[in-house]
Amino acid sequence: MAVSLVEVRNLSMTYRLGAGMLGRTRLFRAVDDVSFSIDAGKVYGLVGESGSGKSTVARLVLGLSRPSGGEVRFQGEDISSVTPARWKELRREMQMVFQDPMSALDPRMPVLDQVVEPLTIHRIGAAAERVAGAEAMLASVGIGLELHGRFPHQLSGGQRQRVVIARALILSPRLLVCDEPVSALDVSIQAQVINLLADLRTRLGVGYLFISHDLRVVRHIADDIGVMHKGCLVETGPAENIFRHPQHAYTRALLAASPDLVPRRCQKGPIAPGVSAGQPAGHRSDCTAISSARL
Ligand SMILES: Nc1ncnc2c1ncn2[C@@H]1O[C@H](COP(=O)(O)OP(=O)(O)OP(=O)(O)O)[C@@H](O)[C@H]1O
């Protein structure tokens, strides 16, 4: 059987919160027994309301935090037990695009240099090759030559996010973790950036962990979807199955919150009481994940 690009097994993350009234440290389980996999070149969309644990999963997949339980395997390798040398390679193979492009870019560095820099850090190619590679990558994300000398504050939000995407993809990663990559952009620009990401994954064969609270965005790009609720993955499966035959009440509630996307028959199921997209997560629920089988 082929090895998955990413395999997340029984992942949990418990945060220690400050001492409560009686001076005891309180624990908060932000991610609870989450399992899913992403095949090479595929897009796994992780959706859920604010606070449901999506970004925590992203940090764990990237190895930026240590899980309290479970493991993340990247191309079959447990990322918690790799050597420092292998870790450096993994840093190159896993790249990320976050919501705020401004924080991902150096405000004092012109656009072209921003994309050359990762090649320099990883000592890839000679100086002239790095520049040629960066120019080609900027062209493929739709950033013309006239913008190469500009600084981040001289770009629009959409242009900035394109530069961030070019900077991430210049290293030819196998995985791109996109955490709310378009939520800071105008709706008209969101579609352009999503189309660009969809096009790039097809052309470059890179797999995505694509996180969004917005089902409309995820539907455009994801092959498979996982629905998170209060730290648990309550449903996972092929995107079309999730949209057409949602099994979990919370998934139906999320779909009902995006009525323009829901096929009419999906709106008939019972809606979980008191749940809507964008509501902060409160107490834990039961964590029974429903796997939506391929039809
Ligand atoms: N370092 C931390 N210490 C304590 N609690 C944390 C920490 N980081 C996140 N949390 C909590 O864990 C829960 C999950 O947070 P996370 O950022 O993963 O959610 P999310 O689904 O990505 O939300 P959003 O869409 O708003 O970014 C939240 O309740 C959050 O307050």
The ligand as a Gaussian input file, in Angstrom:
#p B3LYP/6-31G(d) Opt

LIG

0 1
 N       -1.044000      28.280000      23.617000
 C       -2.288000      28.078000      24.035000
 N       -2.584000      27.975000      25.334000
 C       -3.844000      27.743000      25.751000
 N       -4.895000      27.578000      24.941000
 C       -4.659000      27.662000      23.618000
 C       -3.358000      27.916000      23.094000
 N       -3.447000      27.947000      21.725000
 C       -4.745000      27.729000      21.432000
 N       -5.478000      27.570000      22.570000
 C       -6.914000      27.287000      22.651000
 O       -7.154000      26.088000      21.937000
 C       -8.400000      26.166000      21.248000
 C       -8.152000      25.869000      19.775000
 O       -7.421000      26.966000      19.215000
 P       -7.052000      26.992000      17.660000
 O       -6.299000      28.245000      17.400000
 O       -6.408000      25.710000      17.313000
 O       -8.513000      27.044000      17.009000
 P       -8.948000      27.381000      15.518000
 O      -10.013000      26.418000      15.148000
 O       -7.756000      27.447000      14.635000
 O       -9.571000      28.820000      15.698000
 P       -9.516000      30.106000      14.700000
 O      -10.293000      29.710000      13.477000
 O      -10.179000      31.179000      15.506000
 O       -8.069000      30.384000      14.428000
 C       -8.953000      27.549000      21.513000
 O       -9.919000      27.461000      22.536000
 C       -7.759000      28.344000      21.964000
 O       -8.131000      29.373000      22.860000

